[in-house]
Amino acid sequence: YEQAVGWRVAANRLAALAAASTASMASSSASPSPEETALKVDGLNLRTPEGRLLLENLSLEVPFGERLLVVLPASGGKSLLLRAIAGLWSHMSGSIEKSDDAVFIQGFEFPPLSLRQLLCYPQPAEGDSQLALHMVDLASLLARYPPDRQCQWEEVLSPEEQQRLLIARLLLRQPRLAMLDEPLAALSEEDACRLLRQISPETAVVSFSRTRRLAAAHHRVVELGAAPDWVPSVSDFKSEERKVSAARPIRLGHNGHKVLKATD
């Protein structure tokens, strides 16, 4: 009986958190002030190492709490745009201003860690990790893997589970700005949109994708035109990363202080 009551309380808390996140999608700011701006890109020109122009005169402004979907074609500079905003691509001109409390997600690459460490990587974080896993439908991980057992997560988790876990990490950290490269591509459109709506209503979310599939979970969609066909090589990325001392924290570099907690 006590266990049943406990599950009901948890379910009520999850429902309240989900309702709050969904309600936040109904409004967005029209003319944000500088204090309300999570990301501002002005006159950005993005080039290949050889100088070929990929994106020209791009300007974006994203207030805190807004969800923006940026759609670019294949080989159109999508991943490089995210890296440029993160400060990891030098072949560019223009200005980029962003919140100091930002998270960048580009793929799923982590060292062998315990489940508890993985949810907090790369920095310790407080909050209810069990609640975060419940909110992304990964409560079964708690039974399958003890919290302190280290695993090669790329090998034991499916692509869908990996992407759900990335969203759980966002829920736990609650940054002011989240930048996502092709988020939740392994999930159905319905499930992907539902998970994106779970992110804190105070967080600005910028998603980069090749399609409009997740438009329903965003306030705005910006479609950028076709760019010259160019695919960056591994050496291009490594050359850029050597120029930036903090290259690796791009996966989830974050200085957040908010905590996900279950509320009565």
Solvent accessible surface area in square Angstrom, and as a share of the most:
residue,aa,sasa,rsa
1,Y,212,0.81
2,E,150,0.67
3,Q,136,0.60
4,A,65,0.51
5,V,65,0.37
6,G,41,0.39
7,W,133,0.47
8,R,178,0.65
9,V,59,0.34
10,A,31,0.24
11,A,55,0.43
12,N,91,0.47
13,R,67,0.24
14,L,38,0.19
15,A,63,0.49
16,A,59,0.46
17,L,42,0.21
18,A,33,0.25
19,A,62,0.48
20,A,55,0.43
21,S,5,0.03
22,T,74,0.43
23,A,70,0.54
24,S,24,0.15
25,M,32,0.14
26,A,96,0.74
27,S,81,0.52
28,S,65,0.42
29,S,58,0.37
30,A,105,0.81
31,S,104,0.67
32,P,26,0.16
33,S,43,0.28
34,P,116,0.73
35,E,141,0.63
36,E,85,0.38
37,T,22,0.13
38,A,0,0.00
39,L,0,0.00
40,K,83,0.35
41,V,2,0.01
42,D,74,0.38
43,G,20,0.19
44,L,0,0.00
45,N,37,0.19
46,L,0,0.00
47,R,98,0.36
48,T,1,0.01
49,P,47,0.30
50,E,135,0.61
51,G,37,0.35
52,R,114,0.42
53,L,50,0.25
54,L,8,0.04
55,L,12,0.06
56,E,124,0.56
57,N,107,0.55
58,L,16,0.08
59,S,64,0.41
60,L,13,0.07
61,E,68,0.30
62,V,0,0.00
63,P,4,0.03
64,F,48,0.20
65,G,16,0.15
66,E,6,0.02
67,R,3,0.01
68,L,0,0.00
69,L,1,0.00
70,V,0,0.00
71,V,12,0.07
72,L,1,0.00
73,P,45,0.28
74,A,69,0.53
75,S,35,0.23
76,G,1,0.01
77,G,10,0.09
78,K,17,0.07
79,S,34,0.22
80,L,3,0.02
81,L,0,0.00
82,L,0,0.00
83,R,9,0.03
84,A,3,0.03
85,I,1,0.01
86,A,23,0.18
87,G,44,0.42
88,L,6,0.03
89,W,7,0.02
90,S,64,0.41
91,H,50,0.22
92,M,58,0.26
93,S,57,0.37
94,G,47,0.45
95,S,54,0.35
96,I,42,0.21
97,E,110,0.49
98,K,76,0.32
99,S,17,0.11
100,D,133,0.69
101,D,16,0.08
102,A,8,0.06
103,V,0,0.00
104,F,14,0.06
105,I,11,0.06
106,Q,21,0.09
107,G,42,0.41
108,F,23,0.09
109,E,94,0.42
110,F,18,0.07
111,P,59,0.37
112,P,63,0.40
113,L,24,0.12
114,S,4,0.03
115,L,3,0.01
116,R,120,0.44
117,Q,89,0.39
118,L,0,0.00
119,L,2,0.01
120,C,22,0.13
121,Y,73,0.28
122,P,52,0.33
123,Q,69,0.31
124,P,130,0.82
125,A,31,0.24
126,E,129,0.58
127,G,35,0.34
128,D,46,0.24
129,S,37,0.24
130,Q,95,0.42
131,L,11,0.06
132,A,0,0.00
133,L,1,0.00
134,H,33,0.15
135,M,9,0.04
136,V,0,0.00
137,D,81,0.42
138,L,5,0.02
139,A,32,0.25
140,S,62,0.40
141,L,0,0.00
142,L,59,0.29
143,A,96,0.74
144,R,100,0.37
145,Y,22,0.08
146,P,73,0.46
147,P,54,0.34
148,D,105,0.55
149,R,123,0.45
150,Q,114,0.51
151,C,11,0.06
152,Q,86,0.38
153,W,2,0.01
154,E,68,0.30
155,E,139,0.62
156,V,58,0.34
157,L,8,0.04
158,S,49,0.32
159,P,88,0.55
160,E,68,0.31
161,E,32,0.15
162,Q,26,0.12
163,Q,37,0.16
164,R,18,0.07
165,L,0,0.00
166,L,17,0.08
167,I,4,0.02
168,A,0,0.00
169,R,0,0.00
170,L,1,0.01
171,L,4,0.02
172,L,2,0.01
173,R,9,0.03
174,Q,29,0.13
175,P,1,0.01
176,R,72,0.26
177,L,0,0.00
178,A,0,0.00
179,M,0,0.00
180,L,2,0.01
181,D,19,0.10
182,E,50,0.22
183,P,15,0.10
184,L,3,0.01
185,A,63,0.49
186,A,48,0.37
187,L,8,0.04
188,S,63,0.41
189,E,88,0.40
190,E,140,0.63
191,D,46,0.24
192,A,0,0.00
193,C,6,0.03
194,R,87,0.32
195,L,0,0.00
196,L,4,0.02
197,R,65,0.24
198,Q,18,0.08
199,I,2,0.01
200,S,18,0.11
201,P,51,0.32
202,E,93,0.42
203,T,1,0.01
204,A,0,0.00
205,V,1,0.00
206,V,0,0.00
207,S,0,0.00
208,F,0,0.00
209,S,9,0.06
210,R,131,0.48
211,T,73,0.43
212,R,124,0.45
213,R,77,0.28
214,L,8,0.04
215,A,26,0.21
216,A,66,0.51
217,A,1,0.00
218,H,15,0.07
219,H,46,0.21
220,R,92,0.34
221,V,42,0.24
222,V,33,0.19
223,E,105,0.47
224,L,33,0.16
225,G,59,0.57
226,A,95,0.74
227,A,21,0.16
228,P,59,0.37
229,D,116,0.60
230,W,34,0.12
231,V,110,0.63
232,P,36,0.22
233,S,52,0.34
234,V,103,0.59
235,S,75,0.48
236,D,25,0.13
237,F,52,0.22
238,K,112,0.48
239,S,41,0.27
240,E,3,0.01
241,E,34,0.15
242,R,186,0.68
243,K,117,0.50
244,V,42,0.24
245,S,127,0.82
246,A,61,0.47
247,A,10,0.07
248,R,124,0.45
249,P,62,0.39
250,I,6,0.03
251,R,36,0.13
252,L,2,0.01
253,G,19,0.18
254,H,8,0.04
255,N,105,0.54
256,G,26,0.25
257,H,141,0.63
258,K,59,0.25
259,V,43,0.25
260,L,11,0.05
261,K,129,0.54
262,A,31,0.24
263,T,86,0.50
264,D,164,0.85
